[in-house]
Amino acid sequence: MKKTLLLLLTSTIILSCGTTKQKSYPDYVLGINENIEKKIFDKDSLNIVTPNIEIYNRVNNISERKYDDREVIKTFVIKTLKSELNKAEHFELKLMSEDYLTVNKILEMITYHKFKNPEWIVKAPEEILISEKKYTILITMTARYGDTNNGVIYFCVINNYNKIIESVDRYEFNGSPLNNKQTKKRIQKAIARITNT
């Protein structure tokens, strides 16, 4: 009995040492880029798409979506991007409609994971691709104002030809998302980092 137990234990140890575990990745990860050097983009190559903005008014620990404020901020973000990138147009994405709730949740998850794992080669959802332009910049913002003033902004550079998310920069902020001066500074800082200017 002792010999059998010892043999079984030895076999288990040998087998467990001999097998390597393959790390599994989500379906949207196409591969791993061993060279994760920060990619820099030329301002002229970046095209603007409609930002994905979620704004909540938080009062007495209750958050309420503010659609009017969302549209105001979205318009301001587009205007600021046009100024920073010297562009006259932007491409409309319909991400904020009810039909795209699932896409928004997936995009939120993919964006976060790409930020956390810059070496991942991440497939971009079809809904955010603009086939006639190589690179687009997509901003996603989730923010609160009222009793609590804070938020997070992601700046995603999409390679539409290769259908991948090239890079994601993330900025957290404390302060009202309705403060245009601060929002403009955040956008300028992010664009300077993305374009190395």
SULKA-V913960 format. One record per backbone hydrogen bond with DSSP energy under -0.5 kcal/mol. NH is the residue of the N-H (numbers start at 1). CO is the residue of the C=O. E is the energy in kcal/mol with one decimal. If there is no record, write none. Layout:
<<NH;CO;E> <NH;CO;E>>
This chain:
<<5;1;-2.5> <6;2;-2.7> <7;3;-2.6> <8;4;-2.6> <9;5;-2.6> <10;6;-2.5> <11;7;-2.4> <12;8;-2.2> <13;9;-2.2> <14;10;-2.5> <15;11;-2.6> <16;12;-2.6> <17;13;-2.0> <18;14;-1.7> <19;15;-1.2> <29;26;-1.8> <30;28;-0.7> <30;121;-3.2> <31;121;-0.9> <33;119;-3.7> <34;32;-0.7> <36;34;-1.1> <41;194;-2.3> <45;42;-1.3> <46;42;-0.7> <46;43;-1.1> <47;135;-1.1> <49;137;-1.5> <50;91;-2.1> <52;139;-2.9> <53;51;-0.8> <54;141;-2.7> <56;143;-2.1> <57;64;-2.9> <58;56;-0.6> <58;145;-3.4> <59;57;-0.6> <59;62;-2.4> <62;59;-1.3> <64;57;-1.9> <66;55;-2.3> <67;65;-0.6> <70;66;-1.9> <71;67;-2.0> <72;68;-1.9> <73;69;-2.7> <74;70;-2.8> <75;71;-2.4> <76;72;-2.1> <77;73;-2.9> <78;74;-2.3> <79;75;-2.3> <80;76;-2.6> <81;77;-2.7> <82;78;-2.5> <83;79;-1.9> <84;80;-2.7> <85;81;-2.7> <86;82;-0.7> <87;82;-1.9> <91;48;-3.0> <97;94;-1.1> <100;97;-1.4> <101;98;-1.6> <104;100;-2.9> <105;101;-2.1> <106;102;-2.4> <107;103;-3.1> <108;104;-2.5> <109;105;-2.0> <110;106;-3.0> <111;107;-2.7> <112;108;-2.0> <113;109;-2.5> <114;110;-2.6> <115;111;-2.2> <116;112;-2.3> <117;113;-1.8> <120;117;-2.2> <121;31;-2.9> <122;120;-0.8> <122;165;-0.6> <123;28;-3.2> <124;163;-2.1> <128;125;-2.0> <129;126;-1.6> <131;129;-0.5> <133;130;-1.7> <135;45;-0.7> <136;158;-1.8> <137;47;-3.0> <138;136;-0.5> <138;156;-2.9> <140;154;-2.2> <141;52;-2.8> <142;152;-2.1> <143;54;-2.4> <144;150;-3.1> <145;56;-2.1> <147;58;-3.8> <150;144;-1.5> <150;148;-0.5> <151;173;-2.1> <152;142;-2.3> <153;171;-2.8> <154;140;-3.0> <155;169;-2.8> <156;138;-3.1> <156;154;-0.6> <157;167;-2.3> <158;136;-3.0> <158;156;-0.6> <159;164;-3.0> <160;134;-3.0> <160;158;-0.9> <161;134;-0.6> <163;159;-1.1> <164;159;-1.8> <165;122;-2.4> <166;157;-2.2> <166;164;-0.8> <167;157;-1.2> <169;155;-2.1> <171;153;-2.6> <173;151;-2.6> <175;149;-1.9> <175;173;-0.5> <179;176;-1.5> <180;178;-1.3> <183;179;-2.3> <184;180;-2.7> <185;181;-1.8> <186;182;-2.2> <187;183;-2.2> <188;184;-2.7> <189;185;-2.4> <190;186;-2.2> <191;187;-2.7> <192;188;-2.4> <193;189;-1.8> <194;190;-2.6> <195;191;-2.5> <196;192;-1.0> <197;192;-1.4>>
